[in-house]
């Protein structure tokens, strides 16, 4: 850890880490207090690091890793160093003390003119000759755009922020953060300007011999040319509050107001009204408003007045604060900017979150706030401060936060400056493109002038005419998806043609070959989940831990890629796949908004259908979004095929030549599913063109256990289970979206695992939280409104997505905030004649527990804790407690939580509270535990040595009728009376059965002319059922064995065996007369009558 200290001093947020280390008993109270009582983030971080380094124990290090488990930047750096890579370091500026900057011409005639103007920009243009490592210089400039140290020095030198740096002639473009920023640059004979130029040259590593002319400095009002502009001050204010405006504005009334004020014309209002959704109308209105700023004088002011007239004064103040408020904010800005480097060093995530909460900004809508973003703390602090300083209302919010946190010293105005002087004179706008003044500087060696060099032979291709320097184009707005008249089915990889082509053979293999050498070269796992799905693969030649997961484009600006995608399927009317996952949901929402969804079929989170069904058959159906039925087998098969095809396509992209018959496919299923559900999944996979002999089913909690024991390099908790020894017993809880699935395993001497307690669980997954949130909304808004809202498919899906996102990120003691979508707000008015705010405040049960903040439902922490309380919502803790009290599980120390739901802080907290005597552990990447574990299961199918039977298994048999037998069971065959319908038990519920073990019974022919023996197999939830008609008995399949040789009469027999322990049950019957063998997996989906 010593070699990481400098990195950690920059990155750590000490207070929350210290709290966790105290809770985990890695820190003493004295250690904790030492960190807490130290002033300043960096000094706290230093105190924390010194304690950690001084301790150095494995327990303390594990606890530290647990404490920083959500800080992606620290995790990435640790992984980088563990893999032996050099740490990534910022290139520091070189000292160029041998050069000096000299002003050679140009000065503002009236400095006050600069101060009186607003929204100015400063452009430094440096003519350079590009020689040598041009690409390296460009990379350096790209780095400077996000370098917090450079940005901090620029801010302190100029009260400005870097807008862009471009290469040609080198152009540094700055935007003022304070009213007096430009004036300040030219005070004291331009001392600040010289410092700014020196700072840029030092950080950019531009050498003096590269500069081929004078540095030009221009102060101007930004151009507003269409397609080639920098955002104006007004545009920044509108775009900075875009989400708030989209949530709060009523487009028709605002459009009417702007029409009356001659900002909009008839074409504008018609364009707005032609949009189909309220959101589209508001966004169109705002886009038109931004364009009108260049055509209509005072368009922005008219918009602000309209907000006031429509009762939206609180929003108007945020967008355009009063002069008094502006002056207060300006003083805060000047104080912060004078200590900008210290501010960047002090700001933590909690400061950002609290500021945004005061501002009414949803922290999830700002992608730089979270430590999970992968950005460093300094990068996030810089982005945060720059974002906040552009808005007066936000500046006053951060002032309150810093005062409350004892960081008032960061706000103190420099004693050598008179703040009153900064506010003299009225501020006014200048015409776009107006140049207030230009000046020039030269760079020279202290012993030699370089500005007078002859430039006539300079390569013009390496120079850029300063007069031609224009603002870089804004990134184009994301295009609105316009569905085609008829969406085409997604093409399948051509690789699939190999399915029907037998592989080329050079040498044949013996069918009797009993060697252990496997035939496959790649293992592919398909994790088909209730809420999310994914795939991963491993090549046989690679290290067992070198597993590659498929990546999915999320379509989100916050997280570009995900290792899982929603289990959502979009088909056309011919039941051909259009899309699956994120893309399916995106396209479907657009189809709904365009009113063309009736031409398609959409299925979402349909896996729970299997859990809720009591019996399975091939013709069972699932209904699409329009309530039209489709065979469930087809829906599942198409989804599995899509995952399979995506993996094959990835093979092609990686140029991997894999014969199709050398792929071992692993499909994950919940362990709590009964045998018919598992067989249903197998049949769906086979229908998706996965050959039966290449397919294995992996039970999800077992796969997770394999990952934890074999593959989890780092485990967050008090101990690491990577050190497990033979005899270690663990409980694994797979907490997914739909179900919670638990099992208990013990590690054997040969590194295999045996099950100690039958798998158990229920519909206790993360969807419980969704359900409880909807129950609260039913209570507040009423059944009629919510049922109608659910018919607004796109908005309903957006709300579900918001719930899904928020519930994973929520931390103990936090508020849960969900946006009020416009359609829900409109329904409140149309159905009940009240605003959503009124319905919330008038709620008898939830008034005070649910509040409204800038268009969002805000659930108070005490209600959030109740929502996440699994004790009331499920039997999960009762069931876990029962399993832990079973004699077979005695000696368990670790409870491992995996799955997406395990990411929620509340869940780990509740498990730790309920089972305090156990070590509750969450491995790294709990979401991938099942998927990666399934791949590892495919690497060694025999890793599970035995399982506990979940039922009593047997078959329908008969014997000679005896006194006391029920007369209803009496039947006569060949002059003999038989008692029929007996439950002939082969294995009882709760027994441990070795994988691959066969249990045999000899069954005799009941008549002399029997040519076919049909055995019906049953399962029961009782230990010793007598008859197959007893309560709890269920027919699960049948086996037919031909007996063509009649010579033995009723002495003929069939040796029946059942192989238990596999993820399916295999039965076999051998006619002892002929030796003919019939083996099959029980046909749990067929006709068992």
HUKAKA-V465227 format. One record per run of one state. SS is the DSSP state (H for helix, E for strand, L for the rest). FROM is the first residue (numbers start at 1). LEN is the number of residues. Records with the same first field share a line. If there is no record, write none. Layout:
SS->FROM-LEN / FROM-LEN
//
This chain:
L->1-1 / 12-2 / 24-5 / 38-3 / 56-2 / 68-4 / 83-16 / 106-5 / 118-2 / 127-1 / 129-5 / 145-3 / 159-1 / 167-3 / 177-4 / 187-1 / 205-3 / 212-3 / 222-11 / 241-1 / 249-2 / 261-5 / 275-3 / 293-6 / 310-3 / 320-3 / 339-1 / 347-2 / 360-3 / 366-5 / 374-3 / 390-2 / 405-3 / 412-7 / 423-5 / 429-6 / 446-14 / 463-3 / 469-25 / 501-21 / 529-3 / 540-8 / 550-2 / 554-7 / 563-2 / 567-1 / 573-4 / 581-1 / 595-2 / 605-3 / 613-8 / 624-5 / 654-6 / 670-5 / 688-4 / 712-3 / 717-4 / 724-5 / 736-4 / 748-5 / 763-4 / 782-1 / 791-2 / 810-6 / 820-2 / 833-3 / 842-5 / 848-2 / 854-2 / 860-1 / 868-2 / 874-2 / 886-1 / 890-4 / 899-1 / 904-1 / 915-4 / 924-2 / 940-1 / 949-3 / 961-6 / 974-2 / 988-4 / 995-3 / 1005-7 / 1021-6 / 1028-5 / 1043-6 / 1052-1 / 1060-6 / 1072-5 / 1082-8
H->2-10 / 14-10 / 29-9 / 41-15 / 58-10 / 72-11 / 111-6 / 134-11 / 148-11 / 181-6 / 188-17 / 208-3 / 233-8 / 242-7 / 251-10 / 266-9 / 278-15 / 299-11 / 313-7 / 323-16 / 340-7 / 349-11 / 363-3 / 371-3 / 377-13 / 392-13 / 408-4 / 419-4 / 460-3 / 466-3 / 494-7 / 582-13 / 597-3 / 608-5 / 632-22 / 660-3 / 675-13 / 692-3 / 700-12 / 721-3 / 767-15 / 783-8 / 793-17 / 822-11 / 836-6 / 861-7 / 870-4 / 876-10 / 887-3 / 900-4 / 905-10 / 926-14 / 941-3 / 967-3 / 1049-3
E->99-7 / 117-1 / 120-7 / 128-1 / 160-7 / 170-7 / 211-1 / 215-7 / 428-1 / 435-11 / 522-7 / 532-8 / 548-2 / 552-2 / 561-2 / 565-2 / 568-5 / 577-4 / 600-5 / 621-3 / 629-3 / 663-7 / 695-5 / 715-2 / 729-7 / 740-8 / 753-10 / 816-4 / 847-1 / 850-4 / 856-4 / 894-5 / 919-5 / 944-5 / 952-9 / 970-4 / 976-12 / 992-3 / 998-7 / 1012-9 / 1027-1 / 1033-10 / 1053-7 / 1066-6 / 1077-5
//
